[in-house]
Amino acid sequence: MATALITGGTSGIGAEFARQLAESGTDLVLVARNETRLAETAASLQAEFEIAVETISADLADRDDVMRVAARLTDADRPIDLFVNNAGFGVHATLTGADVASIHEHAFDVMCRAVLILAGAAGRAMRERGSGSIINVSSIAGLVTMGSYSAIKAWVASYSQGLAVELRNTGVTVTALMPGWVVTEFHERAGIRTGSIPSFMWIEASTLVKGALRDAARGKVVSIPTVRYRVIGWFARHLPLRTIRWISAKISSSRSDEGSEPHGVKDTTTT
C-alpha cells in the first residue's frame, strides 16, 4: 500500500489532501504542530477509511524538527511514495517594517528552508528507489509582486521546476501546485475578512486537491487547477512587468485592511 507524507496535514488544503488520499486507500504520515489536532485527525481518518495514519508533531521553523521529518522521508524501511510539502502561512507585513525577523524571516524558514531540505530529502530517497512523487505547494501569488509572500511562493515554484529537472528520467516527479484563493476554515479561525475578494475567485479545496493529484499523476511540473486561474496565470506570465507591478499595487491597496493572501493563509505547519 502506498504511503503519503503531508506537512500541514490537519487543516485547510493539507487536510483535504489527507482526506482524498485516505479515501483512495493511501496510508498517511501527517506533520503538524498541534498534537491534539494531529491525534483527532488521525483517529478520524483511520476510523472512516481503515488506513494507517502516523503522526509527527513538528514546527517547521525549527531546524531540528525539520531534520526529524527529513529522517522519516529518507527511512528506507518505511518508504514515502508521495510527499506533499504544504505547510505555510499568510504574510501580511510591510517589507520595511521593524519586525522582519519575527515575520518575514520566520516565513522564509517555514516556506523556503523547510521546503528545500524536505523536498531534497524526499527526492534523494525516491531517486534511489526509482519512483515517487513530490508536490510543493506554491501559489498564484508567486506570479505577482505583493511582498515577501509573493517572493517566497515564486521561489517555491522555481525551486520545484529546478528539482524536476534534476530528477528527470529517474522515475520521480515534482509538481509545483499554484492555487489561488481557496475556501478553507482558516480565514474564520484567524478572524481574517475577505470581503474584497470576488466570489468567482474562490475555489473549493476539494477541487484544488483533485486537480493537483491528477496533474501530479500525469507528471505535470506546474499545476494551476481550474480554467479561471490558468487564464490568470497566462496573463501574469505574459503581461509587462510594469503592468504586473501596477496590478499588484491595486490588489494590495484594496485589501490593506483585510490581510488576506491567495491560498497561503493558514497556520504554520497548521494547528
Wavefront OBJ file of the C-alpha trace (Angstrom):
o trace
v 0.000 0.000 0.000
v 1.285 3.483 -0.879
v 2.176 6.000 1.833
v 1.988 9.802 1.622
v 3.590 12.309 3.979
v 1.815 15.677 4.247
v 3.115 18.704 6.116
v 0.377 20.935 7.483
v -1.920 17.951 7.115
v -4.594 18.686 9.721
v -6.409 21.719 8.300
v -7.079 23.608 5.100
v -5.520 22.320 1.901
v -3.389 19.797 3.758
v -6.419 18.225 5.411
v -8.110 17.904 2.031
v -5.028 16.172 0.626
v -5.157 13.801 3.600
v -8.838 13.054 3.100
v -8.655 12.414 -0.641
v -5.557 10.243 -0.303
v -7.095 8.302 2.583
v -10.233 7.736 0.507
v -8.045 6.237 -2.225
v -6.544 3.790 0.300
v -3.226 5.560 0.820
v -1.612 5.316 4.257
v -0.615 8.668 5.739
v 2.087 10.395 7.738
v 0.726 13.719 8.970
v 3.032 16.510 10.145
v 1.746 19.475 12.172
v 2.450 21.316 15.412
v -0.710 20.690 17.401
v -0.540 17.198 18.918
v -4.199 17.186 19.923
v -5.417 18.028 16.456
v -2.988 15.517 14.949
v -4.410 12.768 17.143
v -8.017 13.746 16.363
v -7.357 13.892 12.614
v -5.533 10.560 12.617
v -8.288 8.828 14.584
v -10.993 10.214 12.296
v -9.243 9.140 9.087
v -8.394 5.712 10.451
v -11.971 5.079 11.526
v -13.554 6.291 8.294
v -11.146 4.860 5.722
v -9.419 1.986 7.584
v -5.920 3.154 6.724
v -2.781 3.548 8.820
v -2.030 7.093 9.973
v 1.263 8.055 11.590
v 1.716 11.497 13.136
v 4.760 13.697 13.678
v 4.463 16.807 15.830
v 6.907 19.322 14.387
v 7.391 23.053 13.970
v 8.995 23.551 10.580
v 10.537 26.829 11.712
v 12.747 24.708 13.992
v 15.685 23.130 12.168
v 15.842 20.106 14.480
v 12.160 19.387 13.831
v 12.729 19.739 10.093
v 15.542 17.208 10.259
v 13.290 14.760 12.130
v 10.777 14.964 9.290
v 13.601 14.606 6.747
v 14.737 11.447 8.534
v 11.245 9.992 8.150
v 11.247 10.843 4.455
v 14.526 9.001 3.942
v 13.699 5.917 6.042
v 14.343 3.097 3.585
v 12.382 0.610 5.686
v 9.239 2.776 5.570
v 9.273 4.426 2.135
v 7.219 7.503 1.297
v 5.628 7.335 -2.146
v 4.119 10.830 -2.214
v 5.371 13.884 -0.349
v 3.105 16.943 -0.118
v 5.130 19.975 1.022
v 2.136 22.038 2.119
v 2.856 23.756 5.457
v 2.772 27.543 5.353
v 1.028 30.721 6.409
v -0.012 34.083 5.036
v 2.302 37.071 5.362
v 0.714 40.489 5.572
v 3.517 42.766 6.751
v 5.485 45.513 5.040
v 8.964 44.771 3.775
v 10.283 47.873 5.532
v 8.808 47.108 8.935
v 10.854 46.668 12.078
v 9.579 43.118 12.618
v 11.485 41.478 9.746
v 12.990 38.750 11.935
v 9.747 37.806 13.635
v 7.588 37.683 10.496
v 9.459 37.547 7.191
v 12.401 35.503 8.419
v 10.017 33.070 10.078
v 8.144 32.750 6.790
v 11.378 32.010 4.934
v 12.263 29.329 7.487
v 8.948 27.512 7.049
v 8.203 28.055 3.367
v 11.703 28.138 1.839
v 14.264 26.462 4.093
v 11.968 23.612 5.146
v 10.777 23.114 1.567
v 14.388 22.986 0.356
v 15.501 20.460 2.969
v 12.435 18.227 2.918
v 11.887 18.069 -0.840
v 15.601 17.411 -1.296
v 15.452 14.572 1.215
v 12.345 13.096 -0.406
v 13.830 13.398 -3.886
v 17.051 11.690 -2.802
v 15.222 8.748 -1.228
v 12.769 8.392 -4.109
v 15.547 8.539 -6.711
v 17.286 5.623 -5.027
v 14.069 3.569 -5.315
v 13.343 4.791 -8.834
v 9.827 6.064 -8.079
v 7.915 8.675 -6.152
v 6.131 11.991 -6.395
v 6.618 15.377 -4.725
v 4.052 18.182 -4.623
v 5.318 21.549 -3.391
v 2.512 23.997 -2.653
v 3.354 27.354 -4.209
v 0.709 29.971 -5.066
v -0.589 32.049 -7.938
v 0.656 34.931 -5.758
v 4.138 33.947 -6.885
v 3.309 35.404 -10.306
v 2.681 38.893 -8.924
v 4.668 41.213 -6.654
v 2.984 41.525 -3.277
v 5.695 41.464 -0.641
v 7.633 38.568 0.779
v 4.769 36.090 0.338
v 4.895 36.536 -3.440
v 8.690 36.262 -3.380
v 8.570 33.092 -1.287
v 5.989 31.402 -3.471
v 7.857 32.422 -6.628
v 10.910 30.740 -5.113
v 8.916 27.571 -4.381
v 7.723 27.409 -7.990
v 11.204 27.989 -9.400
v 12.813 25.555 -6.960
v 10.255 22.869 -7.812
v 10.974 23.201 -11.515
v 14.705 23.022 -10.858
v 14.219 19.894 -8.758
v 12.085 18.393 -11.529
v 14.935 18.966 -13.977
v 17.433 17.351 -11.608
v 15.195 14.306 -11.129
v 14.206 13.857 -14.766
v 14.387 10.283 -16.061
v 14.651 8.889 -12.511
v 11.028 7.840 -12.073
v 10.453 10.710 -9.629
v 8.091 13.561 -10.480
v 7.937 17.044 -8.953
v 4.897 19.301 -9.205
v 4.586 22.943 -8.147
v 0.962 23.492 -7.155
v -0.155 27.100 -7.651
v -3.575 27.727 -6.092
v -5.450 30.978 -5.940
v -7.914 31.775 -3.141
v -9.167 28.517 -1.641
v -12.148 28.064 0.652
v -10.884 26.708 3.988
v -11.748 27.286 7.621
v -8.581 29.245 8.315
v -9.965 32.669 7.472
v -12.727 32.348 10.046
v -10.366 30.856 12.639
v -7.871 33.676 12.160
v -10.516 36.420 12.061
v -9.456 37.492 8.554
v -12.008 39.407 6.488
v -12.171 38.563 2.800
v -14.882 40.900 1.577
v -12.836 42.446 -1.245
v -12.260 39.079 -2.966
v -14.938 38.435 -5.659
v -16.873 35.204 -5.153
v -15.821 33.814 -8.536
v -12.179 33.913 -7.423
v -12.737 31.312 -4.707
v -12.348 27.593 -5.373
v -13.167 24.641 -3.150
v -10.281 22.786 -1.539
v -11.669 19.515 -2.908
v -11.493 20.849 -6.474
v -7.957 22.123 -5.952
v -6.631 18.880 -4.494
v -8.357 16.655 -7.046
v -6.711 18.663 -9.832
v -3.337 18.646 -8.084
v -3.310 14.878 -7.618
v -4.381 14.361 -11.229
v -1.630 16.656 -12.516
v 0.991 15.035 -10.288
v -0.031 11.559 -11.509
v 0.476 12.798 -15.062
v 3.922 14.145 -14.227
v 2.916 17.756 -14.749
v 5.580 20.095 -13.360
v 3.336 23.148 -12.798
v -0.256 22.638 -11.695
v -2.745 25.525 -11.773
v -6.155 23.953 -11.132
v -9.288 25.457 -12.739
v -9.552 27.267 -16.034
v -10.022 30.685 -14.408
v -6.663 30.520 -12.648
v -4.880 29.088 -15.673
v -6.102 32.127 -17.619
v -4.925 34.441 -14.829
v -1.596 32.624 -14.776
v -1.182 33.022 -18.531
v -1.723 36.777 -18.342
v 0.554 37.078 -15.298
v 3.366 35.393 -17.233
v 2.882 37.434 -20.409
v 1.942 40.928 -19.288
v 4.747 43.507 -18.986
v 6.342 43.533 -15.548
v 5.388 47.167 -15.180
v 1.733 46.173 -15.572
v 2.110 43.320 -13.070
v 3.516 45.763 -10.514
v 0.598 48.139 -11.121
v -1.951 45.334 -10.679
v -0.148 44.148 -7.549
v -0.289 47.640 -6.068
v -4.031 47.844 -6.773
v -4.701 44.478 -5.147
v -2.565 45.335 -2.117
v -4.306 48.678 -1.719
v -7.807 47.208 -1.997
v -7.239 44.780 0.851
v -4.820 46.746 3.002
v -7.175 46.475 5.968
v -8.072 42.824 5.451
v -4.829 40.850 5.476
v -5.878 38.152 3.011
v -3.467 36.264 0.776
v -4.114 33.874 -2.105
v -4.115 30.275 -0.834
v -1.455 30.622 1.813
v -3.443 31.969 4.727
v -3.098 29.072 7.102
v -1.222 28.454 10.281
v 2.434 27.443 10.258
v 2.564 23.646 9.858
v -1.091 24.011 10.756
v -2.580 23.615 14.185
l 1 2 3 4 5 6 7 8 9 10 11 12 13 14 15 16 17 18 19 20 21 22 23 24 25 26 27 28 29 30 31 32 33 34 35 36 37 38 39 40 41 42 43 44 45 46 47 48 49 50 51 52 53 54 55 56 57 58 59 60 61 62 63 64 65 66 67 68 69 70 71 72 73 74 75 76 77 78 79 80 81 82 83 84 85 86 87 88 89 90 91 92 93 94 95 96 97 98 99 100 101 102 103 104 105 106 107 108 109 110 111 112 113 114 115 116 117 118 119 120 121 122 123 124 125 126 127 128 129 130 131 132 133 134 135 136 137 138 139 140 141 142 143 144 145 146 147 148 149 150 151 152 153 154 155 156 157 158 159 160 161 162 163 164 165 166 167 168 169 170 171 172 173 174 175 176 177 178 179 180 181 182 183 184 185 186 187 188 189 190 191 192 193 194 195 196 197 198 199 200 201 202 203 204 205 206 207 208 209 210 211 212 213 214 215 216 217 218 219 220 221 222 223 224 225 226 227 228 229 230 231 232 233 234 235 236 237 238 239 240 241 242 243 244 245 246 247 248 249 250 251 252 253 254 255 256 257 258 259 260 261 262 263 264 265 266 267 268 269 270 271
